[in-house]
Amino acid sequence: MTKRNLLMGAASVALALTLSACSDNAENGSATESHENMEMEENTGEEMPMDSGSEEDMDMDMDHSGSGEVPDGLQAAENPTYEVGSQVTVEADHMAGMQGVEATVSGAFDTTVYSISYTPTDGGEPVEDHKWVVHEELENPGEEPLQPGTEVTVNADHMDGMDGANVVIDSAEETTVYMIDYTASTGEEVTNHMWVTESEITAE
């Protein structure tokens, strides 16, 4: 074998070793990157970016206005503390942007008002201590106020998934409830919002 052939053979072996090393490095780099990505997914618990808002964000996306149509049997208050047309300040914080705003009373009714807990019929997260529904918005409640712990069906659609839901009564109070119009601090114009109780509003 000539000296030239020996040199060419040595060069070929060196080239092959170099290419093999590059291939190994590339594979190792790819494996390392894949491992790092897997660790990041395990640490964050996310496989892809998710856009999930807070309850307040979702609340702000809802329309809090009502139709103004009251349930059958609900009687207008004969001598309410705040008559229809009165200007009041809202102390309740049931909805985003409600607390502290000025409101106009658009209805006043004497009834029993309840806070309730339930699982929405649309598969939403369970709701606890929702304020408020009135006696006349419950299915066949009878004439007497219901006691805390009573299970009943609600026929009101104040929130998504509420109408037709089985609920548990958390609290009950005989009082005057009000329907109000107001502009939320978020800028939303709300009309015929149901309900606030007499203790949740004050005179201007």
Secondary structure, 3 states (H helix, E strand, C coil): CCHHHHHHHHHHHHHHHHHHHHHHHHHHHHHHHHHHHHHHHHHHCCCCCCCCCCHHHHHHHCCCCCCCCCCCCCEECCCCCCCCCCEEEECCCCCCCCCCCEEEEEEEEEEEEEEEEECCCCCCCCEEEEEEEEHHHECCCCCCCCCCCCEEEECCCCCCCCCCCEEEEEEEEEEEEEEEEEECCCCCEEEEEEEEEHHHEEEC
